[in-house]
Amino acid sequence: MQKILDLIGIGIGPFNLGMAALCDGIPTLKSLFIDQKNKFDWHPGMMLEGTKLQVPFHADLVTLANPQSPYSFLCYLKARQRLFRFTIREEYFPLRKEYNDYCQWVCGQLDNLLFGYRCEAIHKEEAWDCYRIEVKEVATGQIKTYFAKHIVIGVGTLPYLPSFIDKSHPHILHAANYLNQKERIKQQQSITIIGSGQSAAEIFDDLLATTINEDKELLWCTRSARLFPMDYSKFALEMTSPDYIDHFYALSEESKALTLKAQTDLYKGINRSLISHIYDKLYAASLEENGLGKIQLRPNCRLENVVSSEEKLHCHFLQTEMGEAFTHPTDILILATGYHNAIPSFLQPIASQIHWDVQGRYQIHRAYSINDAQSIFVQNAELHTHGFNAPDLGMGPYRNAVILNTILGYEHFELEKNVPFQSFG
């Protein structure tokens, strides 16, 4: 039998990569992280030129758990001979392209990462009180088997599309694939964007350059009442803390759902600077005769259906405030409709050991485990149990510290308490 690892992570996105980096500083902890991709590449379809993170540079893979880690963003800047330039720039939010390069730099230094292998199944080995993880090399189909005491699932989320959407239609795409289709999109005479968040705003901003002063139609629709900024005020930021997670976790299931619905501006809003940038572009265009052309922004418009004909996509909307339906024909439809969690098929052999709620979601303990033995953990799947902080890059190191402390059985990472000045309960 092969040696039994302490931990295997499935998926290497920012959250599990951060955990791999933290594991590297614990010599007694034997870990391996596996991903089916052949390299780390974070949201390549939305790597637009000049776009920034919505979290500051210190919300990197490790700093908020271990500021002395050699895998911090500042250490990356030093290694790239760009530390002085970054500080001179006085920009709190790194470029998205730079963050991706930072993560790839970290990958290049770790020896507990295995790319190009897809997890096929996880089985429980009762005799050895561990898990058997079967993985397949994507390139060759070769099967490998590993054994581990703990599993951390960090497979990320999948693009969400409404049920009425024809996913195979060549002129309908999710925002996640925007860059791959950008040249084809720019050739269309009529473009429609759906969504109210950062991705929709970035795509609209990117397409403005080819629409202003052109005889092209660009429509941005959202069911939200307005195009709202992310709340980045200091007391709102206090809610990105362990204390608020404790508070939210203790709420009833009904209260959690209602609270999340009211908190969209905390995690689904647009950067204020981008909102201002878009407005300034529109204002400058309005000074030119017909500069705005056929550009429209329409909040309170919910997409109800899409019907395709030989020449157009016919988007059926409802103006929710007025209760009026209307149809808008378009050449191409871009859906910036967010992402959703999906239960990976490799969990099927151990599904009976996992806690599920009545909606078929993970029932997640406070320490992010989903079974009684606290040996299976999840990353960024706890929005419904732990609150809006689940997808926040800046809270990833905290969650990783909690999980690793649980696995180790002692507080290796000291967790800060009593962070906020305000009381949530």
C-alpha positions, 0 to 999 in steps of 0.5 A: 500500500502507498503511503497515506497523506494527511491531506489531498486537495481536489482543484487548484484555484486560488483557495486550494492554492493558498492552502497548498502554500500554507501547507508548505510551511508545515513540515509534518503535514504531507499534502498533495493538490490535484487539478485537471487543468495543465496549469493555473489560469484564473478566469482566462475568459475575463482577463481583460486588459487593465481590469483590477481585483475587487480586493486589495493586494494584501488579500493574497493567498497567505498574508491574512493567515501568515504574513511571514509567508514567502508566498505573499504578494509582496514577496512576489513583487520583490522576486519580479523586481517590481516592488518599488514600481508597485509602491510608487503606483499607489494602487491598492487593487492589483491588476487581475493579470498581475494576480494571475501571474502571482498565483502562477509564480507561487505554483512554480515554487510548490512541490505539492501540486499535480496538474493534468489529473482529473479526480475520478472517484473517492472511496473510504478505506475503512481498514486504514481509516483513510480515503482512496482517491483515484485520478486519471491523467487527462493526456494519457488516461493513465489511472493513479491512486492516492490515499489521504486522511483528509479531503479538501474540495476546491473545484470552484463554481460553474457558469450559471445560465437560466434554464430557458437558455439554449446552451448550444446556440452559437450566439449565446455565451456566458461572460466567462467565455467573453475573451475567447469570443471577443473578435466575433462579438465585435463584428455583430451589429447588435449586442445585448449584455445581461447582468448587474455585476462586475463582469457585466460592467467590464464587458460593457466598458470594453465594448463601448470603444467599438460602439460609440460613434458607430452604427451599432446597438449595445444594450445592457439590461439587468433585473436589479433596480439600479447599477450599484457599487460594491459597498467598500465602506469601513463598517461594511468591511468589518463584516468580512471577518471571523466575527461576522461569520460566527454571527451569520452561521448561528442564524436560522436557515430562513434568516440566512436566506433573507439576510443574503438577499439583502446583502448583494451590494456587499459581494455582487456590486461594481467597482466605484471607479469602473462605474465612474469610468463608464459614466465619463465615457458616456458623457464624453460621447454625448458631446458628439452628434449621435455619439451615443448612437444606439447605446442603452442601459436598462435596469429593472428589466428581467430576461424571461425567455430567448427565442431564436430565428434565422436572423436574430435572437429575440429576447423577451423582457419584463420591466418589473416596476411597470409590469410591461413586457417587451421584446428586443432583437439582438445578434448576440447575447452575453450572459453575465449571470454569475456562477453556481456550485455543483456537486462533483460526481467523484463524491458519489461513492462516499455520498452517504457519509456527507451531510446534505440539507433538504435542498441537496446542498452541503450541510457545512459545519462551522469549520467547513467540514461536511461529515461527522469525522471532520475529514472532508472539507469544502472551499467556496461552497458555503454561501448558504451556511457561512454567508457572503464571505464564501467567495471572497479572496481575502477570506480564503486564508482565514478559511484555510487556517481554520481547516488546517487547524482542524486537521492538525488538531491544534491552533497552528495558525492563530485566529484573530478574534473581536475584529469589528468595533460594532456588534452584529448580534 
